[in-house]
């Protein structure tokens, strides 16, 4: 992680070995190949993200603050580990492509959990829960696309991009529920608090 932070997504095995204070042969005793090391980095990134994101999603707060804190948890991780995020998106380590798509796996996990959460709320409000799955995948896809754009452009602060996305997501929720006869207070906690259920991410043993 330190070598990646210093050298960026083009980090080589020589850089990593030097940062670890070992030779490349010693490094390969711990990781079978570059793909194995890439996966270990991906698991570490997933652990960092989920340790921030899941508590934020499960905060017993009003809808808008809950959305805002969840988005900030994601964007703060991207901001603090930009090279790791770029590496995982590119799926390449030391100029070698990697088959495993950690970002896609994380997106699917988050979308599935968010879909279950939205479905619970919609059913509790006697609304059609069929919207939950496409809605969840839409939100996750939008947030990832915006994060990649923001990471490369940096035309606004993290707080600004989080606030814009918060308002966009809330507007969709508010519009959908109002169209179905349900008015929610954006700044009042919901009486029914549902939590995200997601398998715990175990730290990589390597």
NORJO-V776889 format. One record per pair of residues at least 12 apart in sequence whose C-alpha atoms are under 10 Angstrom apart, sorted by the first residue. I is the first residue (numbers start at 1). GAP is how many residues later the second one is. D is the distance in whole Angstrom. If there is no record, write none. Layout:
BEGIN
((I & GAP & D) (I & GAP & D))
END
This chain:
BEGIN
((1 & 15 & 8) (1 & 18 & 9) (1 & 40 & 7) (1 & 43 & 9) (1 & 44 & 10) (1 & 80 & 9) (1 & 82 & 9) (1 & 83 & 8) (2 & 13 & 10) (2 & 14 & 8) (2 & 17 & 7) (2 & 18 & 9) (3 & 12 & 6) (3 & 13 & 5) (3 & 14 & 9) (3 & 15 & 8) (3 & 16 & 6) (3 & 17 & 9) (4 & 12 & 8) (4 & 15 & 10) (4 & 37 & 10) (4 & 77 & 9) (4 & 78 & 10) (4 & 79 & 7) (4 & 80 & 7) (4 & 83 & 9) (5 & 75 & 9) (5 & 76 & 7) (5 & 77 & 8) (5 & 78 & 6) (5 & 79 & 8) (6 & 13 & 10) (6 & 77 & 9) (7 & 76 & 8) (8 & 74 & 9) (8 & 75 & 5) (8 & 76 & 8) (8 & 78 & 8) (8 & 79 & 8) (9 & 73 & 9) (9 & 74 & 6) (9 & 75 & 7) (9 & 76 & 9) (9 & 77 & 7) (9 & 78 & 5) (9 & 79 & 9) (9 & 81 & 8) (9 & 82 & 10) (9 & 83 & 8) (9 & 84 & 7) (9 & 85 & 8) (9 & 86 & 9) (10 & 73 & 9) (10 & 77 & 8) (10 & 82 & 9) (10 & 83 & 7) (10 & 84 & 6) (10 & 85 & 7) (10 & 86 & 10) (11 & 72 & 10) (11 & 76 & 9) (11 & 82 & 7) (11 & 83 & 6) (11 & 84 & 9) (12 & 22 & 9) (12 & 81 & 7) (12 & 82 & 5) (12 & 83 & 8) (12 & 84 & 10) (13 & 14 & 8) (13 & 15 & 10) (13 & 20 & 10) (13 & 21 & 8) (13 & 24 & 10) (13 & 80 & 9) (13 & 81 & 7) (14 & 13 & 10) (14 & 80 & 9) (15 & 79 & 10) (30 & 175 & 10) (30 & 176 & 7) (31 & 175 & 8) (34 & 58 & 9) (34 & 59 & 7) (34 & 60 & 8) (34 & 61 & 10) (34 & 62 & 7) (34 & 63 & 9) (34 & 64 & 8) (35 & 56 & 9) (35 & 57 & 8) (35 & 58 & 7) (35 & 59 & 10) (35 & 61 & 8) (35 & 62 & 8) (35 & 63 & 6) (35 & 64 & 8) (35 & 65 & 8) (36 & 62 & 9) (36 & 64 & 10) (36 & 170 & 10) (37 & 56 & 8) (37 & 169 & 9) (38 & 46 & 10) (38 & 49 & 9) (38 & 50 & 8) (38 & 53 & 8) (38 & 54 & 8) (38 & 55 & 6) (38 & 56 & 10) (38 & 58 & 10) (38 & 59 & 10) (38 & 60 & 8) (38 & 62 & 9) (38 & 64 & 9) (39 & 49 & 9) (39 & 52 & 10) (39 & 59 & 9) (39 & 60 & 10) (39 & 61 & 7) (39 & 62 & 9) (39 & 63 & 7) (39 & 165 & 9) (40 & 163 & 9) (40 & 164 & 6) (40 & 165 & 8) (40 & 166 & 7) (41 & 43 & 8) (41 & 46 & 9) (41 & 47 & 8) (41 & 61 & 9) (41 & 163 & 8) (41 & 165 & 10) (42 & 42 & 8) (42 & 43 & 9) (42 & 45 & 9) (42 & 46 & 7) (42 & 49 & 10) (42 & 58 & 10) (42 & 59 & 9) (42 & 60 & 6) (42 & 61 & 8) (42 & 64 & 10) (42 & 162 & 9) (43 & 59 & 8) (43 & 63 & 10) (43 & 158 & 8) (43 & 159 & 8) (43 & 160 & 7) (43 & 161 & 6) (43 & 162 & 10) (44 & 40 & 10) (44 & 157 & 9) (44 & 158 & 9) (44 & 159 & 6) (44 & 160 & 7) (44 & 161 & 10) (45 & 32 & 9) (45 & 33 & 10) (45 & 36 & 8) (45 & 39 & 7) (45 & 40 & 8) (45 & 43 & 9) (45 & 57 & 9) (45 & 58 & 10) (45 & 61 & 10) (45 & 158 & 10) (46 & 31 & 10) (46 & 56 & 8) (46 & 57 & 9) (46 & 59 & 10) (46 & 60 & 7) (46 & 155 & 7) (46 & 156 & 9) (46 & 157 & 9) (47 & 153 & 9) (47 & 154 & 6) (47 & 155 & 7) (47 & 156 & 7) (47 & 157 & 9) (48 & 25 & 10) (48 & 26 & 10) (48 & 29 & 7) (48 & 33 & 10) (48 & 153 & 9) (48 & 155 & 9) (49 & 24 & 7) (49 & 25 & 7) (49 & 26 & 9) (49 & 27 & 9) (49 & 28 & 6) (49 & 29 & 9) (49 & 57 & 10) (49 & 152 & 10) (50 & 23 & 9) (50 & 24 & 9) (50 & 27 & 10) (50 & 56 & 9) (50 & 60 & 9) (50 & 148 & 9) (50 & 149 & 10) (50 & 150 & 8) (50 & 151 & 7) (51 & 22 & 9) (51 & 149 & 9) (51 & 150 & 8) (52 & 17 & 10) (52 & 18 & 8) (52 & 20 & 9) (52 & 21 & 6) (52 & 22 & 8) (52 & 24 & 9) (52 & 25 & 8) (53 & 16 & 8) (53 & 17 & 6) (53 & 18 & 8) (53 & 19 & 9) (53 & 20 & 5) (53 & 21 & 6) (53 & 22 & 10) (53 & 23 & 10) (53 & 24 & 9) (53 & 57 & 10) (54 & 16 & 8) (54 & 19 & 9) (54 & 20 & 10) (54 & 56 & 9) (54 & 59 & 10) (54 & 141 & 9) (54 & 142 & 7) (54 & 143 & 9) (54 & 144 & 8) (54 & 146 & 10) (55 & 14 & 9) (55 & 15 & 8) (55 & 18 & 9) (55 & 140 & 9) (55 & 141 & 9) (56 & 12 & 9) (56 & 13 & 6) (56 & 14 & 5) (56 & 15 & 9) (56 & 16 & 9) (56 & 17 & 7) (56 & 18 & 10) (56 & 140 & 10) (57 & 12 & 8) (57 & 13 & 5) (57 & 14 & 9) (57 & 16 & 9) (57 & 57 & 9) (57 & 60 & 10) (57 & 137 & 10) (57 & 138 & 7) (57 & 139 & 7) (58 & 12 & 9) (58 & 59 & 10) (58 & 135 & 9) (58 & 136 & 8) (58 & 137 & 5) (58 & 138 & 6) (58 & 139 & 9) (59 & 130 & 10) (59 & 134 & 9) (59 & 135 & 10) (59 & 136 & 8) (59 & 137 & 10) (60 & 129 & 7) (60 & 130 & 8) (60 & 131 & 10) (60 & 132 & 10) (60 & 133 & 7) (60 & 134 & 9) (60 & 135 & 9) (61 & 125 & 10) (61 & 126 & 8) (61 & 127 & 7) (61 & 128 & 5) (61 & 129 & 8) (61 & 132 & 9) (62 & 122 & 10) (62 & 123 & 8) (62 & 124 & 6) (62 & 125 & 5) (62 & 126 & 5) (62 & 127 & 4) (62 & 128 & 6) (62 & 129 & 10) (62 & 131 & 10) (63 & 103 & 10) (63 & 107 & 8) (63 & 110 & 10) (63 & 121 & 9) (63 & 122 & 8) (63 & 123 & 5) (63 & 124 & 6) (63 & 125 & 7) (63 & 126 & 7) (63 & 127 & 7) (64 & 99 & 10) (64 & 102 & 7) (64 & 103 & 8) (64 & 105 & 9) (64 & 106 & 7) (64 & 107 & 10) (64 & 121 & 9) (64 & 122 & 5) (64 & 123 & 6) (64 & 124 & 9) (64 & 125 & 9) (65 & 101 & 9) (65 & 121 & 8) (65 & 122 & 7) (65 & 123 & 9) (65 & 124 & 9) (66 & 100 & 9) (66 & 120 & 10) (66 & 121 & 9) (66 & 123 & 9) (67 & 95 & 9) (67 & 96 & 10) (67 & 98 & 9) (67 & 99 & 6) (67 & 100 & 9) (67 & 102 & 8) (67 & 103 & 8) (68 & 91 & 9) (68 & 94 & 7) (68 & 95 & 7) (68 & 96 & 10) (68 & 97 & 8) (68 & 98 & 5) (68 & 99 & 9) (68 & 101 & 10) (68 & 102 & 10) (69 & 93 & 9) (69 & 94 & 10) (69 & 97 & 9) (70 & 92 & 9) (70 & 96 & 9) (71 & 72 & 8) (71 & 87 & 10) (71 & 88 & 10) (71 & 90 & 9) (71 & 91 & 6) (71 & 92 & 9) (71 & 94 & 8) (71 & 95 & 7) (72 & 86 & 8) (72 & 87 & 8) (72 & 89 & 9) (72 & 90 & 6) (72 & 91 & 9) (72 & 94 & 10) (73 & 89 & 10) (74 & 69 & 9) (74 & 70 & 9) (74 & 73 & 9) (74 & 88 & 9) (75 & 68 & 9) (75 & 69 & 10) (75 & 71 & 10) (75 & 72 & 7) (75 & 75 & 9) (75 & 76 & 9) (75 & 83 & 7) (75 & 84 & 9) (75 & 86 & 9) (75 & 87 & 8) (76 & 82 & 8) (76 & 83 & 10) (76 & 86 & 10) (78 & 69 & 8) (78 & 70 & 9) (78 & 72 & 10) (78 & 73 & 8) (78 & 80 & 10) (79 & 68 & 9) (79 & 71 & 10) (79 & 72 & 7) (79 & 79 & 8) (82 & 66 & 10) (82 & 69 & 7) (82 & 70 & 10) (83 & 68 & 10) (85 & 18 & 9) (85 & 62 & 10) (85 & 63 & 9) (85 & 66 & 9) (86 & 62 & 8) (86 & 65 & 9) (86 & 66 & 10) (87 & 16 & 10) (88 & 12 & 9) (88 & 13 & 7) (88 & 14 & 7) (88 & 15 & 6) (88 & 16 & 10) (89 & 12 & 8) (89 & 13 & 8) (89 & 14 & 6) (89 & 15 & 9) (89 & 59 & 9) (90 & 13 & 10) (91 & 12 & 9) (103 & 41 & 9) (104 & 37 & 10) (106 & 34 & 10) (107 & 30 & 8) (107 & 33 & 7) (107 & 34 & 8) (107 & 37 & 8) (108 & 28 & 10) (108 & 29 & 8) (108 & 32 & 9) (108 & 33 & 10) (109 & 88 & 10) (109 & 89 & 7) (109 & 90 & 9) (110 & 26 & 8) (110 & 27 & 9) (110 & 30 & 7) (110 & 86 & 9) (110 & 87 & 10) (110 & 88 & 8) (111 & 21 & 10) (111 & 22 & 8) (111 & 23 & 9) (111 & 24 & 9) (111 & 25 & 5) (111 & 26 & 5) (111 & 27 & 9) (111 & 28 & 8) (111 & 29 & 6) (111 & 30 & 9) (112 & 20 & 10) (112 & 21 & 7) (112 & 24 & 7) (112 & 25 & 8) (112 & 84 & 10) (112 & 85 & 9) (112 & 86 & 9) (113 & 20 & 10) (113 & 23 & 8) (113 & 82 & 9) (113 & 83 & 6) (113 & 84 & 6) (113 & 85 & 6) (113 & 86 & 9) (114 & 18 & 8) (114 & 19 & 8) (114 & 21 & 9) (114 & 22 & 6) (114 & 23 & 8) (114 & 25 & 9) (114 & 26 & 9) (114 & 81 & 9) (114 & 82 & 7) (114 & 83 & 9) (114 & 84 & 9) (115 & 14 & 9) (115 & 15 & 10) (115 & 16 & 9) (115 & 17 & 5) (115 & 18 & 5) (115 & 19 & 8) (115 & 20 & 7) (115 & 21 & 5) (115 & 22 & 8) (115 & 81 & 9) (116 & 13 & 9) (116 & 16 & 7) (116 & 17 & 8) (116 & 20 & 9) (116 & 78 & 10) (116 & 79 & 9) (116 & 80 & 8) (116 & 81 & 8) (117 & 15 & 8) (117 & 16 & 10) (117 & 19 & 9) (117 & 76 & 10) (117 & 77 & 6) (117 & 78 & 7) (117 & 79 & 6) (117 & 80 & 8) (118 & 12 & 10) (118 & 13 & 9) (118 & 14 & 5) (118 & 15 & 8) (118 & 17 & 8) (118 & 18 & 8) (118 & 76 & 9) (118 & 77 & 10) (118 & 78 & 9) (119 & 12 & 8) (119 & 13 & 5) (119 & 14 & 8) (119 & 16 & 10) (119 & 17 & 10) (120 & 12 & 9) (120 & 72 & 10) (120 & 73 & 10) (120 & 74 & 7) (120 & 75 & 9) (121 & 69 & 10) (121 & 71 & 8) (121 & 72 & 9) (121 & 73 & 7) (122 & 55 & 9) (124 & 68 & 8) (125 & 52 & 9) (125 & 55 & 10) (125 & 56 & 10) (125 & 57 & 8) (125 & 67 & 10) (126 & 54 & 10) (126 & 56 & 9) (127 & 49 & 10) (127 & 50 & 8) (127 & 53 & 7) (127 & 54 & 9) (127 & 55 & 9) (128 & 52 & 9) (131 & 45 & 10) (135 & 37 & 9) (135 & 38 & 10) (139 & 26 & 10) (139 & 29 & 10) (139 & 30 & 8) (142 & 23 & 9) (142 & 27 & 10) (143 & 19 & 10) (143 & 22 & 8) (143 & 26 & 10) (146 & 15 & 8) (146 & 16 & 10) (146 & 19 & 9) (147 & 14 & 9) (147 & 15 & 10) (170 & 16 & 8) (171 & 15 & 10) (173 & 13 & 10) (174 & 12 & 8))
END
